[in-house]
């Protein structure tokens, strides 16, 4: 009752109970592996694209 009185008898639930949703846990090792895999995919796609550009006699991507 003292806490309710301290809050000017405001019975809004958020005054007394946090309604915030906790952030999901992130597994950094899994995320790191996903990023490494994405980088490898990007490199493979870029190499393939550069092969086509070279065949056409065009400038390669850096």
OpenMM code with the backbone's topology and positions (N, CA, C; nanometers):
from openmm import Vec3, app, unit

residues = "UNK UNK UNK UNK UNK UNK UNK UNK UNK UNK UNK UNK UNK UNK UNK UNK UNK UNK UNK UNK UNK UNK UNK UNK UNK UNK UNK UNK UNK UNK UNK UNK UNK UNK UNK UNK UNK UNK UNK UNK UNK UNK UNK UNK UNK UNK UNK UNK UNK UNK UNK UNK UNK UNK UNK UNK UNK UNK UNK UNK UNK UNK".split()
positions = [
    Vec3(0.0825, -0.1195, 0.0000),
    Vec3(0.0000, 0.0000, 0.0000),
    Vec3(0.0868, 0.1257, 0.0000),
    Vec3(0.2022, 0.1172, 0.0683),
    Vec3(0.2895, 0.2340, 0.0741),
    Vec3(0.3409, 0.2707, -0.0649),
    Vec3(0.3725, 0.1703, -0.1443),
    Vec3(0.4213, 0.1968, -0.2791),
    Vec3(0.3113, 0.2569, -0.3658),
    Vec3(0.1888, 0.2087, -0.3503),
    Vec3(0.0759, 0.2644, -0.4252),
    Vec3(0.0537, 0.4092, -0.3848),
    Vec3(0.0613, 0.4359, -0.2561),
    Vec3(0.0445, 0.5736, -0.2084),
    Vec3(0.1568, 0.6617, -0.2603),
    Vec3(0.2806, 0.6077, -0.2644),
    Vec3(0.3962, 0.6830, -0.3139),
    Vec3(0.3764, 0.7214, -0.4612),
    Vec3(0.3029, 0.6387, -0.5366),
    Vec3(0.2760, 0.6658, -0.6771),
    Vec3(0.1422, 0.7369, -0.6973),
    Vec3(0.1004, 0.8110, -0.5985),
    Vec3(-0.0232, 0.8894, -0.6038),
    Vec3(-0.1447, 0.8039, -0.6387),
    Vec3(-0.1481, 0.6822, -0.5875),
    Vec3(-0.2589, 0.5889, -0.6057),
    Vec3(-0.2825, 0.5530, -0.7521),
    Vec3(-0.1756, 0.5650, -0.8305),
    Vec3(-0.1823, 0.5267, -0.9715),
    Vec3(-0.1721, 0.3749, -0.9783),
    Vec3(-0.2741, 0.3086, -1.0313),
    Vec3(-0.2770, 0.1631, -1.0370),
    Vec3(-0.2366, 0.1088, -1.1742),
    Vec3(-0.1725, 0.1916, -1.2539),
    Vec3(-0.1239, 0.1481, -1.3836),
    Vec3(-0.0212, 0.0369, -1.3625),
    Vec3(-0.0425, -0.0767, -1.4268),
    Vec3(0.0419, -0.1938, -1.4063),
    Vec3(0.1886, -0.1638, -1.4356),
    Vec3(0.2146, -0.0831, -1.5375),
    Vec3(0.3535, -0.0562, -1.5748),
    Vec3(0.4298, 0.0183, -1.4657),
    Vec3(0.3612, 0.0759, -1.3716),
    Vec3(0.4277, 0.1392, -1.2579),
    Vec3(0.4923, 0.0370, -1.1654),
    Vec3(0.4398, -0.0829, -1.1651),
    Vec3(0.4812, -0.1815, -1.0656),
    Vec3(0.5478, -0.3046, -1.1263),
    Vec3(0.5184, -0.3305, -1.2536),
    Vec3(0.5718, -0.4490, -1.3194),
    Vec3(0.6301, -0.4064, -1.4529),
    Vec3(0.7527, -0.4471, -1.4790),
    Vec3(0.8158, -0.4152, -1.6064),
    Vec3(0.7505, -0.4984, -1.7162),
    Vec3(0.7067, -0.4302, -1.8222),
    Vec3(0.6448, -0.5001, -1.9349),
    Vec3(0.7410, -0.5118, -2.0522),
    Vec3(0.8665, -0.4765, -2.0291),
    Vec3(0.9663, -0.4843, -2.1350),
    Vec3(0.9954, -0.6305, -2.1681),
    Vec3(1.0100, -0.6561, -2.2972),
    Vec3(1.0411, -0.7906, -2.3430),
    Vec3(1.1931, -0.8033, -2.3525),
    Vec3(1.2448, -0.9079, -2.2961),
    Vec3(1.3898, -0.9285, -2.2979),
    Vec3(1.4370, -0.9588, -2.4394),
    Vec3(1.5542, -0.9073, -2.4734),
    Vec3(1.6123, -0.9355, -2.6038),
    Vec3(1.6551, -1.0812, -2.6108),
    Vec3(1.6467, -1.1353, -2.7297),
    Vec3(1.6876, -1.2749, -2.7499),
    Vec3(1.8391, -1.2866, -2.7344),
    Vec3(1.8818, -1.3984, -2.6791),
    Vec3(2.0249, -1.4251, -2.6655),
    Vec3(2.0837, -1.4488, -2.8045),
    Vec3(2.2022, -1.3955, -2.8276),
    Vec3(2.2692, -1.4129, -2.9553),
    Vec3(2.3943, -1.4963, -2.9315),
    Vec3(2.4020, -1.6083, -3.0034),
    Vec3(2.5198, -1.6944, -2.9945),
    Vec3(2.6241, -1.6378, -3.0898),
    Vec3(2.7270, -1.5741, -3.0340),
    Vec3(2.8256, -1.5052, -3.1162),
    Vec3(2.9052, -1.6011, -3.2043),
    Vec3(2.9315, -1.7212, -3.1574),
    Vec3(3.0085, -1.8143, -3.2402),
    Vec3(2.9272, -1.8570, -3.3621),
    Vec3(2.7970, -1.8777, -3.3466),
    Vec3(2.7112, -1.9129, -3.4601),
    Vec3(2.7012, -1.7953, -3.5564),
    Vec3(2.6831, -1.6757, -3.5030),
    Vec3(2.6744, -1.5558, -3.5862),
    Vec3(2.8036, -1.5341, -3.6632),
    Vec3(2.9159, -1.5544, -3.5959),
    Vec3(3.0457, -1.5391, -3.6616),
    Vec3(3.0584, -1.6386, -3.7772),
    Vec3(3.0209, -1.7629, -3.7536),
    Vec3(3.0297, -1.8649, -3.8583),
    Vec3(2.9390, -1.8301, -3.9760),
    Vec3(2.8210, -1.7767, -3.9476),
    Vec3(2.7301, -1.7353, -4.0552),
    Vec3(2.7931, -1.6236, -4.1384),
    Vec3(2.8557, -1.5276, -4.0717),
    Vec3(2.9199, -1.4171, -4.1432),
    Vec3(3.0370, -1.4660, -4.2276),
    Vec3(3.1150, -1.5588, -4.1740),
    Vec3(3.2265, -1.6161, -4.2506),
    Vec3(3.1722, -1.6864, -4.3749),
    Vec3(3.0650, -1.7613, -4.3592),
    Vec3(3.0043, -1.8323, -4.4716),
    Vec3(2.9527, -1.7348, -4.5771),
    Vec3(2.8899, -1.6271, -4.5330),
    Vec3(2.8398, -1.5251, -4.6258),
    Vec3(2.9551, -1.4614, -4.7025),
    Vec3(3.0636, -1.4304, -4.6313),
    Vec3(3.1806, -1.3712, -4.6973),
    Vec3(3.2384, -1.4657, -4.8013),
    Vec3(3.2414, -1.5948, -4.7717),
    Vec3(3.2914, -1.6933, -4.8680),
    Vec3(3.2004, -1.6991, -4.9907),
    Vec3(3.0685, -1.6927, -4.9688),
    Vec3(2.9726, -1.6918, -5.0802),
    Vec3(2.9912, -1.5686, -5.1675),
    Vec3(3.0142, -1.4546, -5.1039),
    Vec3(3.0353, -1.3296, -5.1777),
    Vec3(3.1614, -1.3405, -5.2626),
    Vec3(3.2686, -1.3950, -5.2046),
    Vec3(3.3940, -1.4085, -5.2781),
    Vec3(3.3764, -1.5019, -5.3973),
    Vec3(3.3072, -1.6130, -5.3785),
    Vec3(3.2856, -1.7073, -5.4885),
    Vec3(3.2038, -1.6417, -5.5999),
    Vec3(3.0996, -1.5673, -5.5640),
    Vec3(3.0157, -1.5003, -5.6639),
    Vec3(3.0960, -1.3932, -5.7382),
    Vec3(3.1792, -1.3202, -5.6648),
    Vec3(3.2600, -1.2157, -5.7266),
    Vec3(3.3638, -1.2761, -5.8210),
    Vec3(3.4254, -1.3863, -5.7809),
    Vec3(3.5226, -1.4533, -5.8678),
    Vec3(3.4559, -1.5015, -5.9962),
    Vec3(3.3360, -1.5579, -5.9844),
    Vec3(3.2629, -1.6058, -6.1015),
    Vec3(3.2263, -1.4879, -6.1932),
    Vec3(3.1814, -1.3785, -6.1314),
    Vec3(3.1446, -1.2591, -6.2076),
    Vec3(3.2676, -1.2023, -6.2797),
    Vec3(3.3812, -1.1986, -6.2087),
    Vec3(3.5032, -1.1471, -6.2695),
    Vec3(3.5498, -1.2356, -6.3856),
    Vec3(3.5242, -1.3656, -6.3764),
    Vec3(3.5595, -1.4545, -6.4871),
    Vec3(3.4789, -1.4169, -6.6114),
    Vec3(3.3515, -1.3875, -6.5932),
    Vec3(3.2686, -1.3438, -6.7063),
    Vec3(3.3173, -1.2094, -6.7618),
    Vec3(3.3505, -1.1171, -6.6716),
    Vec3(3.3992, -0.9864, -6.7159),
    Vec3(3.5296, -0.9999, -6.7931),
    Vec3(3.6184, -1.0872, -6.7445),
    Vec3(3.7466, -1.1082, -6.8122),
    Vec3(3.7236, -1.1652, -6.9510),
    Vec3(3.6312, -1.2611, -6.9613),
    Vec3(3.5978, -1.3225, -7.0902),
    Vec3(3.5449, -1.2186, -7.1895),
    Vec3(3.4731, -1.1211, -7.1367),
    Vec3(3.4163, -1.0151, -7.2214),
    Vec3(3.5148, -0.9003, -7.2449),
    Vec3(3.6308, -0.9072, -7.1800),
    Vec3(3.7301, -0.8026, -7.1965),
    Vec3(3.6972, -0.6747, -7.1222),
    Vec3(3.6184, -0.6866, -7.0160),
    Vec3(3.5789, -0.5702, -6.9370),
    Vec3(3.6619, -0.5615, -6.8081),
    Vec3(3.6571, -0.4449, -6.7443),
    Vec3(3.7301, -0.4268, -6.6188),
    Vec3(3.6710, -0.5163, -6.5111),
    Vec3(3.7578, -0.5726, -6.4287),
    Vec3(3.7153, -0.6612, -6.3210),
    Vec3(3.6708, -0.5822, -6.1992),
    Vec3(3.5881, -0.6442, -6.1206),
    Vec3(3.5497, -0.5835, -5.9936),
    Vec3(3.6663, -0.5934, -5.8962),
    Vec3(3.6822, -0.4934, -5.8100),
    Vec3(3.7949, -0.4993, -5.7137),
    Vec3(3.7756, -0.6085, -5.6104),
] * unit.nanometer
topology = app.Topology()
chain = topology.addChain("A")
for resn in residues:
    res = topology.addResidue(resn, chain)
    for name in ("N", "CA", "C"):
        topology.addAtom(name, app.Element.getBySymbol(name[0]), res)
